[in-house]
Amino acid sequence: MSSLNDSTSNLTQKQNPLVVDPDVKTVFSVTPCVIFLYVNGVMLFTLQKKAVFRDSSRYILFGHMLWLDTLNLLMSVVMFVIAVSRIYLLKVVCVFLLVVATVIYQVSILNLALMSLERYVAICFPLRHADFTTFRRTHMAIFVVWMISSIKPMSELTVFYAFDSTNTQVNLFCSKTTFFRLPIYKKLDVAFACIYFMSVCFIVIFTYASIAIVAKSASADKISAKKANKTVLLHLIQLGLGATSILVGVIQEAAFIYTDYFTAMSIMYICFVVFQITPRCLSPLIYGLRDQAFSSLFKYYFTFGLKRQNSCHPKTHLVSGH
């Protein structure tokens, strides 16, 4: 009987044009991740080389974004490899991975609001910027964001261990649809997604409009304001890419319900590359290279010192709004 199932599975793989060999999918997904993890690692190393990068709220939040995207990328790769390899994990291990992935994802969304607010204060209240965005206040804001982001996974854990009679003690395929089956989980997903995305979207749009108004005033530093506006616009694009992750989850769930396993995994692979790897890799790179002070030092370390640093001192670009 098992041989019949195996032959049927092999026949399905050959007949379906969407099916890609699991080893090939793993190689093509992990390889770009390793490359971009190296890029993010060099960026994080660069941020530690200058005191101005370590103490400025703008670079602290940028470093926080790099850490979040790096952790998001690692968690995405781990969950994808587990899914492709059909690895069955203990319940407690799988739930832990799902909770960590959810918290990191939520923090990465809320961090965009912090970065937009920092640019808003820098352009609209330049004389108060140093007072509002101190080292201590910046880290306090990051701590609050982590606490807020923990509410949803803690709520899911409470329901899972206290009220969910569908949970099981045996090993299962690790995914949210496997463990979080009750309708209340979808209600929690929708509620928190609406609250988080609507709040962050409002903040980003508000800061974008405020900076645009300031840019038109006669007394404003128009160059800095326009650069800051482009930065906030980039955050809005990042928020949009983050929102697509919700749609990806729906597509993947539907694929597993209405198609065979191999087709579903191929669809999952395409979604993983387009909506998970690409945004996590390109956004920090684009954001970092737009900053003249940071990019010159980053290129120096990225090329192992073969490319000379720009002679410009980083302090000259701190409030430039890149």
N, C-alpha and C positions, 0 to 999 in steps of 0.2 A: 504493500500500500504506500509506504514511504517512497519507494522508487518511482511509483506512478506519480506521486506529487512532485517529486524532483524533476521528472521528465516534463511534466506539465508546466512547471515553473520555467524550465529552460526553454520550452517552446514559446512561452509567453514573452520571454526576454528577446527571442530572436524575431518574433513577429511584430512586436511593438517598436516603432521607430523612435519613441521617446525614451526607451530604456537605455541606460548607460551603465556599463559595468561598475560595480561598487568601488573597486580599487582605483579605477580611472577617476571617478567622482571625488574620491578622497584625495588623490594626488593633486587634481586641478583645483580643489578648494583649499587645501592646506598650504600649497606652495605660495600663492599670493598672500595668504595670511602671515606666513613666516616673513616674507619680504616687508610687509607693512608693519609687522611687529618690530622689526629691526629699525624701520624709519621712526616709529613712535618711541622706541628705546633711545635713539639718538636725540630726539627732541627733548625727552625727559632729562637726559644727561646734560644737554645744552642749557636747560633752565636752571640747573644747579651750579653752573660755572660762573654766573654773575650775580652779585648781591642785589642788583636792581631787578633781576628776574625773580629772585626769591622773595623779595619784600613788597613788590608792587602788586596790588590787588588784581590788576588786569592779567598779569602773567601767572599769578596764583590760580586764578580761575581757568586760564588756558591750560595750565599743568593738570588741574583737576579734570578738565575735559579729556586730556590725553590719557590719563589713568583710566577714566571711565570707558573710553573707546577701546583701550587696550584690553581691559577686563571683559568688556562686552564681546570683543572679537574672540578672546580665549574661550569664554563660555559658549559662544555660538559654535565655534569649531568643535569643542568637546561634545556638546549636545548633538551636533550634526554627525560626527564620527560614531557616536553611540547609536544613533538612529540608523545610519547606513550599515553598520556592522551588526545590527540587530542584537546588541548587547543587553542582557537583562540584569538590572541592578536591584539591590535590596531597597525596600520601600523608603527607609530612612535616608539612604544616600540620594535617591532620586528626588525626594521632596526637598532635601537640602539644596541640591543643584538648581531646582526650579525656583526656590525662594531667593537664592543668591542672584540668579539671572533676572528675576523680576525686580528686585531692589535696585540693581545696577542700571537696568533699563529706565526705571522711573527717575532715578537721580540724574541720568544723562539728559532727560527731557527738562527737568526743573533747573538744571545747571544753565541751560540756554537763557532762562529768565534772569538769572543772576548776572550773566555776562552782558545781556542787553541793558539791564539796570545800571551796571557799572559804566557802560558807554554813555548812557543817558545822563548820569551824574557828571561825568567828565566833560561833556559838551554843554549841558544846560546849566550846570552849577560848578564851573571850573574853580572858583575860589573856595568852595566847600568840599571839593573832591577829596583832598587829602584828609579832611576830618571825617568824612562819611565812610571812606573806604580804607580804613586802617588795617594793618595786618591782623589784629585781633578780631575786628568786626567781620572781616572777610571769612576767617575760619569759623566764626560763630554762625554766619549765614550758611556756610557749607554744612555744618553740623545740623542745623535746623532742616535743611533740605534732605539730609539722610534720614532724619527722624520722620519727616512727612512721608518719604518714599517707603518707609517700613510699615506704614499703616495697612496697605492693601495685602501684602504677603502675610502679615500677622493675622489679619482677618481671615484669610484663606486657611491658614494653619489652625486657627481656633475652630473653624467649621469642620475641617478635615478630621481633627482628632477628637472633637467633642460630639459632633452631630452627624457626620457622614457614615452611614452604616454600609456604604458600598466599598469602603477601603478594605484592603486585604493584607494579610501578613506574608504572602508569598512573593517571590520575585516577579516583576512585571516589566513590560516594555516602558521605558521612561519617557513620558510626555504628559502634558497637562490634561489632555483628553483621557488618558489612562487613569489618572488619580483623581482629578477634579471633575466628577461626572454630574453632580447635582445641579439643577437649574440655578441655584443661588450663586454658583461660581460665575456663570455668565452675567448675572445681574450685577455682581461685584465688578466684573471686568468692564461692563458698559458704564457703570456709575463712576468708577475711578478714572476711566479713560476720558470721559466727558469733563470731569472736574479738572484733571491735570492739563489736558490739551486746551480746553477753553481758557483756563487761567493763564497758561504760558502764552497762548496765542494772543490774548488780550494785552499782556505785558509787552510782548515783542512788537505788536502793531502800535501800541501807545508810544513806546520809546522811539520807534521808527518815525512816526508822525511828529513827535515833539522835536526830534533832532532835525527833521526836514524844515520845520518852522523856524528853528534857531538858525539854520543855514541860510535862510533868506533874509535875516535881519542884517542891518548895516554894520553892527558892532561885532558880529560873530567872526570867528576864524573859519571862513568858508571851506578851505581845503580840509581842515581837520574834521569839520562837521560832515562833509560829503564822504570822507573815508569812514567815519563812524557809522554813517547811514548804510554804507555798503556792508559793513561788518554786521549790523543788525539784520540787514536783508539776508545775509548768509545764514544767520541764526534762524530766520523764518523758513528758509529752504531746508535747513537741517530738521526743523520741527515737522515740516511736511514729509520728509523722508522717514522720520520717526513714526508718523501717523500711518505710513504705508505698512509698517510692521504689523499693525493690527489686522489690516486686510490680508497680509500674507498668512497669518494664523488661520483666518477663515478659509482661504484657498487651500491650505495644506490639509485642514480638517475635512473639507469637502472631497479632496483628492483621495484620502484614505477611505472615505465612506463609499464613493461612487466609482472608484477604479481599483484595479488590482494593485498589489503591494509594490511591484517594480515600477509601474507607471507613477504611482504616488511618490515614490522616492525620487524619481527623475524630476517631477514637478517641484518637489521640495528642494532638490539641488539647484534648479534654476532660480527659485525664489531666494535661496540662501546666498547665491553669488550676487544677484542683482540688488537685493534689498537689505542684506546683512553685511556682506564683506565690503562692497563698494562705498556705501555712505560712511562706514566706520573708518575706512582707510583714507578717503580723499578729503573729507571735511577738515580734519586736523592739519593735513598737509597744505591745503589751500590757505587755511587760516594762518598757519605759521609763516609760510613763504610771503604773505602779503605784508608782514612786519619787517621793515628794513633792518632794525636792530637785531632781531632774532634770526632772520634768514641768513645773514652774512656769517654769523657764528655757527649756525646749524650746518651750512654748506661746508664750513671748515672742518667740523668734526665728522660729517657724513663722508667726506672724501679723505679721511684720516690725515688731515693737515695739508693735503696737496693743493687745495684751493685757498688762496690768501684771504684773510678777513678784510672786510670793509673797514676803512679807517674811521668811519663815523662812530661816535660813542653812543651807547644805547640810551643814555639819558636824554639825548636830543629828540628821541622818538617816543618817549613815554606817554605823552598825551596827544600824540598825533592822530589817534583814532584809526589806525590801520585795521 
